[in-house]
Amino acid sequence: MTTRRQFLQTSAAATAAATISANAYAGGNDLIRIGLIGCGGRGTGAAVQALKADSNVKLWSMGDAFEDRLTSSLMRIQNNREVAE
């Protein structure tokens, strides 16, 4: 049985390892890849804002439980002239 203390120690170690490896990788590239999970109006708006924030931000992946929302969101982003590229 795992104690609360063991769980926290393991979680902290895993988080630290992930942070170190992410920082080491990010240092060689200025590209910021974002993912959108939840392609409704609020999520799509947030993705557009992130894409407008910096020219090095790229929408890398999208996910939603409903395919029609995903498709609609992608079309809205592609049709936005400020962020389409």
MMTF fields as JSON, N, C-alpha, C and O atoms, coordinates in Angstrom:
{
  "mmtfVersion": "1.0.0",
  "mmtfProducer": "UNKNOWN",
  "numBonds": 339,
  "numAtoms": 340,
  "numGroups": 85,
  "numChains": 1,
  "numModels": 1,
  "chainsPerModel": [1],
  "groupsPerChain": [85],
  "chainIdList": ["A"],
  "bondAtomList": [4, 2, 8, 6, 12, 10, 16, 14, 20, 18, 24, 22, 28, 26, 32, 30, 36, 34, 40, 38, 44, 42, 48, 46, 52, 50, 56, 54, 60, 58, 64, 62, 68, 66, 72, 70, 76, 74, 80, 78, 84, 82, 88, 86, 92, 90, 96, 94, 100, 98, 104, 102, 108, 106, 112, 110, 116, 114, 120, 118, 124, 122, 128, 126, 132, 130, 136, 134, 140, 138, 144, 142, 148, 146, 152, 150, 156, 154, 160, 158, 164, 162, 168, 166, 172, 170, 176, 174, 180, 178, 184, 182, 188, 186, 192, 190, 196, 194, 200, 198, 204, 202, 208, 206, 212, 210, 216, 214, 220, 218, 224, 222, 228, 226, 232, 230, 236, 234, 240, 238, 244, 242, 248, 246, 252, 250, 256, 254, 260, 258, 264, 262, 268, 266, 272, 270, 276, 274, 280, 278, 284, 282, 288, 286, 292, 290, 296, 294, 300, 298, 304, 302, 308, 306, 312, 310, 316, 314, 320, 318, 324, 322, 328, 326, 332, 330, 336, 334],
  "bondOrderList": [1, 1, 1, 1, 1, 1, 1, 1, 1, 1, 1, 1, 1, 1, 1, 1, 1, 1, 1, 1, 1, 1, 1, 1, 1, 1, 1, 1, 1, 1, 1, 1, 1, 1, 1, 1, 1, 1, 1, 1, 1, 1, 1, 1, 1, 1, 1, 1, 1, 1, 1, 1, 1, 1, 1, 1, 1, 1, 1, 1, 1, 1, 1, 1, 1, 1, 1, 1, 1, 1, 1, 1, 1, 1, 1, 1, 1, 1, 1, 1, 1, 1, 1, 1],
  "groupList": [{"groupName": "MET", "atomNameList": ["N", "CA", "C", "O"], "elementList": ["N", "C", "C", "O"], "formalChargeList": [0, 0, 0, 0], "bondAtomList": [1, 0, 2, 1, 3, 2], "bondOrderList": [1, 1, 2], "singleLetterCode": "M", "chemCompType": "L-PEPTIDE LINKING"}, {"groupName": "THR", "atomNameList": ["N", "CA", "C", "O"], "elementList": ["N", "C", "C", "O"], "formalChargeList": [0, 0, 0, 0], "bondAtomList": [1, 0, 2, 1, 3, 2], "bondOrderList": [1, 1, 2], "singleLetterCode": "T", "chemCompType": "L-PEPTIDE LINKING"}, {"groupName": "ARG", "atomNameList": ["N", "CA", "C", "O"], "elementList": ["N", "C", "C", "O"], "formalChargeList": [0, 0, 0, 0], "bondAtomList": [1, 0, 2, 1, 3, 2], "bondOrderList": [1, 1, 2], "singleLetterCode": "R", "chemCompType": "L-PEPTIDE LINKING"}, {"groupName": "GLN", "atomNameList": ["N", "CA", "C", "O"], "elementList": ["N", "C", "C", "O"], "formalChargeList": [0, 0, 0, 0], "bondAtomList": [1, 0, 2, 1, 3, 2], "bondOrderList": [1, 1, 2], "singleLetterCode": "Q", "chemCompType": "L-PEPTIDE LINKING"}, {"groupName": "PHE", "atomNameList": ["N", "CA", "C", "O"], "elementList": ["N", "C", "C", "O"], "formalChargeList": [0, 0, 0, 0], "bondAtomList": [1, 0, 2, 1, 3, 2], "bondOrderList": [1, 1, 2], "singleLetterCode": "F", "chemCompType": "L-PEPTIDE LINKING"}, {"groupName": "LEU", "atomNameList": ["N", "CA", "C", "O"], "elementList": ["N", "C", "C", "O"], "formalChargeList": [0, 0, 0, 0], "bondAtomList": [1, 0, 2, 1, 3, 2], "bondOrderList": [1, 1, 2], "singleLetterCode": "L", "chemCompType": "L-PEPTIDE LINKING"}, {"groupName": "SER", "atomNameList": ["N", "CA", "C", "O"], "elementList": ["N", "C", "C", "O"], "formalChargeList": [0, 0, 0, 0], "bondAtomList": [1, 0, 2, 1, 3, 2], "bondOrderList": [1, 1, 2], "singleLetterCode": "S", "chemCompType": "L-PEPTIDE LINKING"}, {"groupName": "ALA", "atomNameList": ["N", "CA", "C", "O"], "elementList": ["N", "C", "C", "O"], "formalChargeList": [0, 0, 0, 0], "bondAtomList": [1, 0, 2, 1, 3, 2], "bondOrderList": [1, 1, 2], "singleLetterCode": "A", "chemCompType": "L-PEPTIDE LINKING"}, {"groupName": "ILE", "atomNameList": ["N", "CA", "C", "O"], "elementList": ["N", "C", "C", "O"], "formalChargeList": [0, 0, 0, 0], "bondAtomList": [1, 0, 2, 1, 3, 2], "bondOrderList": [1, 1, 2], "singleLetterCode": "I", "chemCompType": "L-PEPTIDE LINKING"}, {"groupName": "ASN", "atomNameList": ["N", "CA", "C", "O"], "elementList": ["N", "C", "C", "O"], "formalChargeList": [0, 0, 0, 0], "bondAtomList": [1, 0, 2, 1, 3, 2], "bondOrderList": [1, 1, 2], "singleLetterCode": "N", "chemCompType": "L-PEPTIDE LINKING"}, {"groupName": "TYR", "atomNameList": ["N", "CA", "C", "O"], "elementList": ["N", "C", "C", "O"], "formalChargeList": [0, 0, 0, 0], "bondAtomList": [1, 0, 2, 1, 3, 2], "bondOrderList": [1, 1, 2], "singleLetterCode": "Y", "chemCompType": "L-PEPTIDE LINKING"}, {"groupName": "GLY", "atomNameList": ["N", "CA", "C", "O"], "elementList": ["N", "C", "C", "O"], "formalChargeList": [0, 0, 0, 0], "bondAtomList": [1, 0, 2, 1, 3, 2], "bondOrderList": [1, 1, 2], "singleLetterCode": "G", "chemCompType": "PEPTIDE LINKING"}, {"groupName": "ASP", "atomNameList": ["N", "CA", "C", "O"], "elementList": ["N", "C", "C", "O"], "formalChargeList": [0, 0, 0, 0], "bondAtomList": [1, 0, 2, 1, 3, 2], "bondOrderList": [1, 1, 2], "singleLetterCode": "D", "chemCompType": "L-PEPTIDE LINKING"}, {"groupName": "CYS", "atomNameList": ["N", "CA", "C", "O"], "elementList": ["N", "C", "C", "O"], "formalChargeList": [0, 0, 0, 0], "bondAtomList": [1, 0, 2, 1, 3, 2], "bondOrderList": [1, 1, 2], "singleLetterCode": "C", "chemCompType": "L-PEPTIDE LINKING"}, {"groupName": "VAL", "atomNameList": ["N", "CA", "C", "O"], "elementList": ["N", "C", "C", "O"], "formalChargeList": [0, 0, 0, 0], "bondAtomList": [1, 0, 2, 1, 3, 2], "bondOrderList": [1, 1, 2], "singleLetterCode": "V", "chemCompType": "L-PEPTIDE LINKING"}, {"groupName": "LYS", "atomNameList": ["N", "CA", "C", "O"], "elementList": ["N", "C", "C", "O"], "formalChargeList": [0, 0, 0, 0], "bondAtomList": [1, 0, 2, 1, 3, 2], "bondOrderList": [1, 1, 2], "singleLetterCode": "K", "chemCompType": "L-PEPTIDE LINKING"}, {"groupName": "TRP", "atomNameList": ["N", "CA", "C", "O"], "elementList": ["N", "C", "C", "O"], "formalChargeList": [0, 0, 0, 0], "bondAtomList": [1, 0, 2, 1, 3, 2], "bondOrderList": [1, 1, 2], "singleLetterCode": "W", "chemCompType": "L-PEPTIDE LINKING"}, {"groupName": "GLU", "atomNameList": ["N", "CA", "C", "O"], "elementList": ["N", "C", "C", "O"], "formalChargeList": [0, 0, 0, 0], "bondAtomList": [1, 0, 2, 1, 3, 2], "bondOrderList": [1, 1, 2], "singleLetterCode": "E", "chemCompType": "L-PEPTIDE LINKING"}],
  "groupTypeList": [0, 1, 1, 2, 2, 3, 4, 5, 3, 1, 6, 7, 7, 7, 1, 7, 7, 7, 1, 8, 6, 7, 9, 7, 10, 7, 11, 11, 9, 12, 5, 8, 2, 8, 11, 5, 8, 11, 13, 11, 11, 2, 11, 1, 11, 7, 7, 14, 3, 7, 5, 15, 7, 12, 6, 9, 14, 15, 5, 16, 6, 0, 11, 12, 7, 4, 17, 12, 2, 5, 1, 6, 6, 5, 0, 2, 8, 3, 9, 9, 2, 17, 14, 7, 17],
  "groupIdList": [1, 2, 3, 4, 5, 6, 7, 8, 9, 10, 11, 12, 13, 14, 15, 16, 17, 18, 19, 20, 21, 22, 23, 24, 25, 26, 27, 28, 29, 30, 31, 32, 33, 34, 35, 36, 37, 38, 39, 40, 41, 42, 43, 44, 45, 46, 47, 48, 49, 50, 51, 52, 53, 54, 55, 56, 57, 58, 59, 60, 61, 62, 63, 64, 65, 66, 67, 68, 69, 70, 71, 72, 73, 74, 75, 76, 77, 78, 79, 80, 81, 82, 83, 84, 85],
  "secStructList": [7, 7, 7, 2, 2, 2, 2, 2, 2, 2, 2, 2, 2, 2, 2, 2, 2, 2, 2, 2, 2, 2, 2, 2, 2, 2, 6, 6, 7, 7, 7, 3, 3, 3, 3, 3, 3, 7, 7, 1, 2, 2, 2, 2, 2, 2, 2, 2, 2, 2, 2, 2, 2, 7, 6, 6, 3, 3, 3, 3, 3, 3, 3, 7, 1, 1, 2, 2, 2, 2, 2, 2, 2, 2, 2, 2, 2, 2, 6, 7, 6, 6, 6, 7, 7],
  "xCoordList": [0.842, 0.0, 0.887, 1.829, 0.592, 1.355, 0.817, -0.388, 1.757, 1.343, 1.246, 1.741, 0.617, 0.474, 1.844, 2.069, 2.753, 4.103, 4.853, 5.518, 4.752, 5.415, 4.858, 5.603, 3.552, 2.919, 3.426, 3.771, 3.474, 3.934, 5.401, 5.778, 6.229, 7.644, 7.829, 8.62, 7.102, 7.194, 6.681, 7.284, 5.571, 5.005, 5.957, 6.148, 6.55, 7.48, 8.706, 9.188, 9.208, 10.373, 10.039, 10.838, 8.871, 8.461, 8.268, 8.658, 7.672, 7.464, 8.8, 8.979, 9.719, 11.036, 11.76, 12.37, 11.698, 12.351, 11.738, 12.46, 10.423, 9.749, 10.097, 10.291, 10.176, 10.501, 11.924, 12.173, 12.834, 14.232, 14.368, 15.038, 13.742, 13.859, 13.156, 13.637, 12.026, 11.312, 12.135, 12.208, 12.749, 13.559, 14.8, 15.217, 15.389, 16.569, 16.208, 16.983, 15.078, 14.654, 14.234, 14.571, 13.513, 12.991, 14.102, 13.907, 15.253, 16.338, 16.864, 17.405, 16.727, 17.278, 16.317, 16.677, 15.112, 14.112, 13.181, 12.739, 12.892, 11.999, 10.538, 9.673, 10.238, 8.867, 8.113, 8.608, 6.917, 6.053, 4.865, 4.067, 4.749, 3.651, 2.546, 2.783, 1.32, 0.193, -0.791, -0.845, -1.558, -2.622, -3.935, -3.978, -4.989, -6.323, -7.153, -7.375, -7.603, -8.489, -9.794, -9.841, -10.836, -12.126, -12.294, -11.866, -12.907, -12.934, -14.209, -14.63, -14.825, -15.984, -15.53, -14.369, -16.435, -16.119, -15.034, -14.162, -15.068, -14.081, -12.688, -11.705, -12.605, -11.312, -10.743, -9.547, -11.594, -11.147, -10.66, -9.633, -11.391, -10.978, -9.632, -8.8, -9.414, -8.142, -6.998, -5.899, -7.258, -6.236, -5.879, -4.705, -6.872, -6.629, -5.816, -4.893, -6.144, -5.386, -3.933, -3.024, -3.712, -2.346, -1.575, -0.393, -2.234, -1.583, -1.258, -0.263, -2.08, -1.828, -0.712, -0.088, -0.459, 0.477, 1.918, 2.678, 2.302, 3.689, 3.746, 3.007, 4.613, 4.708, 5.327, 5.232, 5.957, 6.563, 5.605, 6.005, 4.35, 3.353, 2.672, 2.195, 2.632, 1.976, 0.978, 1.271, -0.202, -1.202, -0.768, -0.726, -0.449, 0.156, -0.85, -0.746, -1.821, -2.804, -4.119, -4.168, -5.186, -6.521, -7.26, -7.037, -8.142, -8.936, -10.265, -10.349, -11.299, -12.623, -13.392, -13.104, -14.351, -15.178, -16.123, -16.621, -16.37, -17.308, -16.579, -15.992, -16.618, -15.884, -16.361, -15.556, -17.664, -18.169, -17.608, -17.358, -17.411, -16.814, -15.357, -14.885, -14.658, -13.256, -13.116, -12.29, -13.914, -13.881, -14.256, -13.603, -15.297, -15.746, -14.672, -14.432, -14.034, -12.987, -11.801, -11.275, -11.39, -10.271, -10.592, -9.737, -11.809, -12.203, -12.208, -11.788, -12.686, -12.686, -11.269, -11.014, -10.356, -8.972, -8.326, -7.616, -8.565, -8.003, -8.552, -7.857, -9.781, -10.402, -10.053, -10.396, -9.375, -8.946, -7.638, -6.597, -7.691, -6.527, -5.322, -4.18, -5.567, -4.472, -3.634, -2.455, -4.217, -3.488, -3.455, -2.902, -4.02, -4.169, -2.853, -2.804, -1.803, -0.522, -0.002, 1.068],
  "yCoordList": [-1.181, 0.0, 1.244, 1.34, 2.164, 3.399, 4.422, 4.655, 5.03, 6.075, 7.406, 7.557, 8.326, 9.656, 10.29, 10.92, 10.126, 10.676, 10.06, 10.776, 8.745, 8.082, 8.581, 8.816, 8.735, 9.226, 10.623, 10.887, 11.517, 12.882, 12.917, 13.693, 12.082, 12.053, 11.559, 12.123, 10.517, 9.975, 10.979, 11.162, 11.627, 12.635, 13.808, 14.293, 14.259, 15.387, 15.021, 15.837, 13.815, 13.378, 13.281, 13.681, 12.755, 12.635, 14.009, 14.228, 14.922, 16.279, 16.976, 17.643, 16.828, 17.447, 16.886, 17.64, 15.584, 14.965, 15.451, 15.73, 15.554, 16.027, 17.475, 17.854, 18.283, 19.702, 19.867, 20.676, 19.124, 19.212, 18.798, 19.481, 17.69, 17.239, 18.194, 18.407, 18.779, 19.733, 21.0, 21.539, 21.476, 22.688, 22.455, 23.344, 21.283, 20.977, 20.94, 21.414, 20.401, 20.316, 21.675, 22.022, 22.444, 23.726, 24.737, 25.686, 24.551, 25.496, 25.598, 26.64, 24.552, 24.558, 25.016, 25.014, 25.408, 25.728, 26.813, 26.746, 27.809, 28.881, 28.579, 29.336, 27.493, 27.132, 26.699, 25.881, 27.249, 26.857, 26.121, 26.708, 24.853, 24.038, 23.981, 23.671, 24.291, 24.236, 23.18, 22.833, 22.68, 21.736, 22.283, 22.96, 21.982, 22.433, 21.209, 20.34, 21.147, 20.075, 20.729, 21.501, 20.42, 21.057, 22.157, 23.289, 21.841, 22.739, 23.558, 23.899, 23.876, 24.758, 26.189, 26.436, 27.122, 28.524, 29.055, 29.795, 28.694, 29.203, 28.654, 29.396, 27.358, 26.754, 27.283, 27.562, 27.421, 27.951, 29.381, 29.754, 30.186, 31.565, 31.637, 32.482, 30.761, 30.738, 30.338, 30.886, 29.39, 28.975, 30.128, 30.349, 30.85, 31.997, 33.06, 33.635, 33.326, 34.304, 33.872, 34.695, 32.595, 32.091, 32.217, 32.561, 31.94, 32.051, 33.499, 33.765, 34.431, 35.857, 36.394, 37.402, 35.739, 36.258, 36.296, 37.187, 35.343, 35.258, 34.51, 33.547, 34.944, 34.288, 32.897, 32.125, 32.561, 31.245, 30.221, 29.085, 30.599, 29.67, 28.961, 29.599, 27.636, 26.827, 25.881, 25.259, 25.785, 24.831, 23.457, 23.193, 22.59, 21.311, 20.168, 19.233, 20.24, 19.162, 19.684, 20.699, 18.96, 19.324, 18.054, 16.985, 18.192, 17.051, 17.484, 18.494, 16.718, 16.971, 15.662, 14.794, 15.519, 14.314, 14.256, 13.186, 15.401, 15.467, 15.906, 16.987, 15.075, 15.35, 16.626, 17.35, 16.909, 18.112, 19.385, 20.367, 19.38, 20.534, 20.699, 21.813, 19.588, 19.628, 20.209, 21.092, 19.717, 20.197, 21.668, 22.441, 22.057, 23.448, 24.375, 25.453, 23.959, 24.757, 24.928, 26.031, 23.856, 23.924, 24.865, 25.642, 24.798, 25.677, 27.145, 28.023, 27.406, 28.791, 29.33, 30.49, 28.502, 28.936, 29.139, 30.122, 28.222, 28.342, 29.539, 30.107, 29.929, 31.069, 32.41, 33.459, 32.389, 33.619, 34.075, 33.445, 35.148, 35.605, 35.967, 35.876, 36.372, 36.775, 35.586, 35.752, 34.396, 33.245, 32.037, 31.0, 32.144, 30.989, 30.303, 29.08, 31.076, 30.472, 29.594, 29.002],
  "zCoordList": [0.0, 0.0, 0.0, 0.787, -0.856, -0.967, 0.018, 0.115, 0.751, 1.681, 0.936, -0.181, 1.567, 0.985, 0.752, -0.282, 1.701, 1.597, 0.416, -0.332, 0.241, -0.886, -2.216, -3.168, -2.265, -3.485, -3.835, -4.987, -2.845, -3.082, -3.5, -4.378, -2.879, -3.231, -4.676, -5.432, -5.045, -6.401, -7.422, -8.479, -7.107, -8.01, -8.185, -9.301, -7.105, -7.181, -8.012, -8.798, -7.845, -8.612, -10.101, -10.948, -10.412, -11.815, -12.447, -13.594, -11.71, -12.213, -12.451, -13.47, -11.534, -11.686, -12.904, -13.662, -13.096, -14.252, -15.553, -16.51, -15.603, -16.813, -17.1, -18.255, -16.058, -16.225, -16.738, -17.632, -16.191, -16.618, -18.077, -18.851, -18.462, -19.844, -20.795, -21.907, -20.389, -21.247, -21.426, -22.53, -20.361, -20.461, -21.308, -22.05, -21.21, -22.007, -23.487, -24.318, -23.824, -25.223, -25.754, -26.886, -24.971, -25.419, -25.676, -26.436, -25.06, -25.22, -26.637, -27.007, -27.446, -28.786, -29.855, -31.032, -29.499, -30.5, -29.956, -28.809, -30.788, -30.352, -30.602, -30.16, -31.299, -31.624, -30.371, -29.595, -30.176, -29.067, -29.666, -30.397, -29.359, -29.869, -28.833, -27.666, -29.282, -28.361, -28.824, -30.004, -27.89, -28.183, -27.657, -26.63, -28.366, -27.982, -27.634, -28.477, -26.411, -25.977, -25.565, -24.607, -26.286, -26.074, -27.097, -26.87, -28.212, -29.375, -29.484, -30.589, -28.363, -28.386, -28.597, -28.921, -28.416, -28.636, -27.732, -28.185, -26.46, -25.508, -25.811, -25.784, -26.099, -26.422, -27.721, -27.815, -28.723, -30.011, -29.858, -30.426, -29.092, -28.847, -28.144, -28.475, -27.183, -26.459, -27.394, -27.303, -28.286, -29.245, -30.182, -30.477, -30.64, -31.519, -30.789, -31.366, -29.537, -28.757, -28.597, -28.704, -28.343, -28.194, -29.504, -29.499, -30.617, -31.923, -32.269, -32.943, -31.82, -32.061, -31.17, -31.5, -30.058, -29.067, -29.565, -29.186, -30.405, -30.841, -32.159, -32.363, -33.049, -34.356, -34.267, -35.222, -33.148, -32.969, -32.374, -32.117, -32.151, -31.608, -32.766, -33.705, -32.692, -33.721, -33.062, -32.042, -33.663, -33.189, -33.667, -34.869, -32.73, -33.047, -33.031, -33.826, -32.131, -32.052, -31.497, -30.801, -31.825, -31.364, -30.971, -31.539, -29.993, -29.584, -28.997, -28.298, -29.285, -28.736, -28.775, -29.598, -27.905, -27.884, -29.073, -29.424, -29.691, -30.809, -32.074, -32.115, -33.094, -34.328, -35.013, -35.598, -34.947, -35.603, -34.96, -35.659, -33.652, -32.969, -33.371, -33.597, -33.457, -33.85, -35.253, -35.485, -36.177, -37.559, -37.639, -38.34, -36.929, -36.929, -36.367, -36.909, -35.293, -34.672, -35.617, -35.765, -36.244, -37.179, -38.339, -38.764, -38.844, -39.943, -39.507, -40.261, -38.286, -37.773, -37.653, -37.976, -37.196, -37.047, -38.411, -38.621, -39.332, -40.684, -41.441, -42.283, -41.157, -41.836, -41.204, -41.75, -40.062, -39.395, -40.048, -39.86, -40.798, -41.568, -40.699, -41.151, -39.474, -38.598, -38.14, -37.827, -38.095, -37.543, -38.483, -38.118, -39.657, -40.538, -40.896, -41.032, -41.046, -41.419, -40.322, -40.46]
}
